[in-house]
Amino acid sequence: QVQLVESGGGLVQPGGSLRLSCAGSGSVSSINAMGWYRQAPGKEREHVATISWSGNTYYADSAKGRFTISRDNTKNTMYLEMTSLEPEDTAVYYCNLRSARGEEYWGQGTQVTVSS
């Protein structure tokens, strides 16, 4: 069983920065990719960024140029560095892991609020 725990959310002013972390534990046969998703109030969950096991990265248009996804395999931790934050980035951010078998795991989410 895989457990994912996000941290690093909080309240930040527009234009500010935050770094989210996702710490993984447990075992999985093989990881296909890990990613970040977010869900704003009244909206569906949407993709933010993905990093494949080989290290390729993919970003939603809203995240390109502002967010950076990375991974530290030695710490079993994935990160999302967010800069130039806007009120529209306010959401609960979720960590996701997809195994090579198609299994999918989610964290509990961390709240990010961008407001002055």
Contacts in CASP RR format, 6 or more apart in sequence:
PFRMAT RR
TARGET T0000
AUTHOR 0000-0000-0000
METHOD contacts of the structure
MODEL  1
QVQLVESGGGLVQPGGSLRLSCAGSGSVSSINAMGWYRQAPGKEREHVAT
ISWSGNTYYADSAKGRFTISRDNTKNTMYLEMTSLEPEDTAVYYCNLRSA
RGEEYWGQGTQVTVSS
1 26 0 8 1.000
1 27 0 8 1.000
2 24 0 8 1.000
2 25 0 8 1.000
2 26 0 8 1.000
2 27 0 8 1.000
2 28 0 8 1.000
2 97 0 8 1.000
2 103 0 8 1.000
2 105 0 8 1.000
3 24 0 8 1.000
3 25 0 8 1.000
3 26 0 8 1.000
3 105 0 8 1.000
3 107 0 8 1.000
4 22 0 8 1.000
4 23 0 8 1.000
4 24 0 8 1.000
4 95 0 8 1.000
4 96 0 8 1.000
4 97 0 8 1.000
4 105 0 8 1.000
4 106 0 8 1.000
4 107 0 8 1.000
5 22 0 8 1.000
5 23 0 8 1.000
5 24 0 8 1.000
5 25 0 8 1.000
5 95 0 8 1.000
5 107 0 8 1.000
5 108 0 8 1.000
6 20 0 8 1.000
6 21 0 8 1.000
6 22 0 8 1.000
6 93 0 8 1.000
6 94 0 8 1.000
6 95 0 8 1.000
6 107 0 8 1.000
6 108 0 8 1.000
6 109 0 8 1.000
6 110 0 8 1.000
7 20 0 8 1.000
7 21 0 8 1.000
7 23 0 8 1.000
7 110 0 8 1.000
8 18 0 8 1.000
8 19 0 8 1.000
8 20 0 8 1.000
8 21 0 8 1.000
8 110 0 8 1.000
9 18 0 8 1.000
9 20 0 8 1.000
9 93 0 8 1.000
9 110 0 8 1.000
9 111 0 8 1.000
9 112 0 8 1.000
10 18 0 8 1.000
10 110 0 8 1.000
10 111 0 8 1.000
10 112 0 8 1.000
10 113 0 8 1.000
11 113 0 8 1.000
11 115 0 8 1.000
12 18 0 8 1.000
12 85 0 8 1.000
12 112 0 8 1.000
12 113 0 8 1.000
12 114 0 8 1.000
13 114 0 8 1.000
13 115 0 8 1.000
13 116 0 8 1.000
14 85 0 8 1.000
14 86 0 8 1.000
14 87 0 8 1.000
14 114 0 8 1.000
14 115 0 8 1.000
14 116 0 8 1.000
15 83 0 8 1.000
15 84 0 8 1.000
15 85 0 8 1.000
15 86 0 8 1.000
15 114 0 8 1.000
16 83 0 8 1.000
16 84 0 8 1.000
16 85 0 8 1.000
16 114 0 8 1.000
17 81 0 8 1.000
17 82 0 8 1.000
17 83 0 8 1.000
17 84 0 8 1.000
17 85 0 8 1.000
18 82 0 8 1.000
18 85 0 8 1.000
18 112 0 8 1.000
19 79 0 8 1.000
19 80 0 8 1.000
19 81 0 8 1.000
19 82 0 8 1.000
20 36 0 8 1.000
20 79 0 8 1.000
20 80 0 8 1.000
20 82 0 8 1.000
20 93 0 8 1.000
20 95 0 8 1.000
20 110 0 8 1.000
20 112 0 8 1.000
21 77 0 8 1.000
21 78 0 8 1.000
21 79 0 8 1.000
22 34 0 8 1.000
22 36 0 8 1.000
22 77 0 8 1.000
22 78 0 8 1.000
22 79 0 8 1.000
22 80 0 8 1.000
22 95 0 8 1.000
22 107 0 8 1.000
23 75 0 8 1.000
23 76 0 8 1.000
23 77 0 8 1.000
24 76 0 8 1.000
24 77 0 8 1.000
24 97 0 8 1.000
25 76 0 8 1.000
28 97 0 8 1.000
28 99 0 8 1.000
28 103 0 8 1.000
28 105 0 8 1.000
29 99 0 8 1.000
29 100 0 8 1.000
29 101 0 8 1.000
30 53 0 8 1.000
30 99 0 8 1.000
30 100 0 8 1.000
30 101 0 8 1.000
31 53 0 8 1.000
31 97 0 8 1.000
31 98 0 8 1.000
31 99 0 8 1.000
31 100 0 8 1.000
32 52 0 8 1.000
32 53 0 8 1.000
32 98 0 8 1.000
32 99 0 8 1.000
32 100 0 8 1.000
32 102 0 8 1.000
33 50 0 8 1.000
33 51 0 8 1.000
33 52 0 8 1.000
33 53 0 8 1.000
33 97 0 8 1.000
33 98 0 8 1.000
34 50 0 8 1.000
34 51 0 8 1.000
34 71 0 8 1.000
34 78 0 8 1.000
34 95 0 8 1.000
34 96 0 8 1.000
34 97 0 8 1.000
34 98 0 8 1.000
35 47 0 8 1.000
35 48 0 8 1.000
35 49 0 8 1.000
35 50 0 8 1.000
35 51 0 8 1.000
35 69 0 8 1.000
35 78 0 8 1.000
35 95 0 8 1.000
35 96 0 8 1.000
35 97 0 8 1.000
36 47 0 8 1.000
36 48 0 8 1.000
36 49 0 8 1.000
36 50 0 8 1.000
36 69 0 8 1.000
36 78 0 8 1.000
36 80 0 8 1.000
36 93 0 8 1.000
36 94 0 8 1.000
36 95 0 8 1.000
36 96 0 8 1.000
37 45 0 8 1.000
37 46 0 8 1.000
37 47 0 8 1.000
37 48 0 8 1.000
37 93 0 8 1.000
37 94 0 8 1.000
37 96 0 8 1.000
38 45 0 8 1.000
38 46 0 8 1.000
38 48 0 8 1.000
38 89 0 8 1.000
38 91 0 8 1.000
38 92 0 8 1.000
38 93 0 8 1.000
38 94 0 8 1.000
38 112 0 8 1.000
39 45 0 8 1.000
39 46 0 8 1.000
39 91 0 8 1.000
39 92 0 8 1.000
39 94 0 8 1.000
40 88 0 8 1.000
40 90 0 8 1.000
40 91 0 8 1.000
40 92 0 8 1.000
43 91 0 8 1.000
45 94 0 8 1.000
46 60 0 8 1.000
47 60 0 8 1.000
48 59 0 8 1.000
48 60 0 8 1.000
48 62 0 8 1.000
48 63 0 8 1.000
48 67 0 8 1.000
48 80 0 8 1.000
48 93 0 8 1.000
49 57 0 8 1.000
49 58 0 8 1.000
49 59 0 8 1.000
49 60 0 8 1.000
49 63 0 8 1.000
49 67 0 8 1.000
49 68 0 8 1.000
49 69 0 8 1.000
49 80 0 8 1.000
50 57 0 8 1.000
50 58 0 8 1.000
50 69 0 8 1.000
51 57 0 8 1.000
51 58 0 8 1.000
51 69 0 8 1.000
51 70 0 8 1.000
51 71 0 8 1.000
51 78 0 8 1.000
52 58 0 8 1.000
55 71 0 8 1.000
57 69 0 8 1.000
59 65 0 8 1.000
59 67 0 8 1.000
59 69 0 8 1.000
62 88 0 8 1.000
62 89 0 8 1.000
66 82 0 8 1.000
66 83 0 8 1.000
66 84 0 8 1.000
66 85 0 8 1.000
67 80 0 8 1.000
67 81 0 8 1.000
67 82 0 8 1.000
67 83 0 8 1.000
68 79 0 8 1.000
68 80 0 8 1.000
68 81 0 8 1.000
69 78 0 8 1.000
69 79 0 8 1.000
69 80 0 8 1.000
69 81 0 8 1.000
70 78 0 8 1.000
70 79 0 8 1.000
70 81 0 8 1.000
71 77 0 8 1.000
71 78 0 8 1.000
71 79 0 8 1.000
72 78 0 8 1.000
72 79 0 8 1.000
78 95 0 8 1.000
80 93 0 8 1.000
82 89 0 8 1.000
82 112 0 8 1.000
85 112 0 8 1.000
85 114 0 8 1.000
86 114 0 8 1.000
87 114 0 8 1.000
87 115 0 8 1.000
88 114 0 8 1.000
89 112 0 8 1.000
89 114 0 8 1.000
90 112 0 8 1.000
90 113 0 8 1.000
90 114 0 8 1.000
90 115 0 8 1.000
91 111 0 8 1.000
91 112 0 8 1.000
92 109 0 8 1.000
92 110 0 8 1.000
92 111 0 8 1.000
92 112 0 8 1.000
93 109 0 8 1.000
93 110 0 8 1.000
93 111 0 8 1.000
93 112 0 8 1.000
94 106 0 8 1.000
94 107 0 8 1.000
94 108 0 8 1.000
94 109 0 8 1.000
95 106 0 8 1.000
95 107 0 8 1.000
95 109 0 8 1.000
96 104 0 8 1.000
96 105 0 8 1.000
96 106 0 8 1.000
96 107 0 8 1.000
97 104 0 8 1.000
97 105 0 8 1.000
98 104 0 8 1.000
98 105 0 8 1.000
99 105 0 8 1.000
END
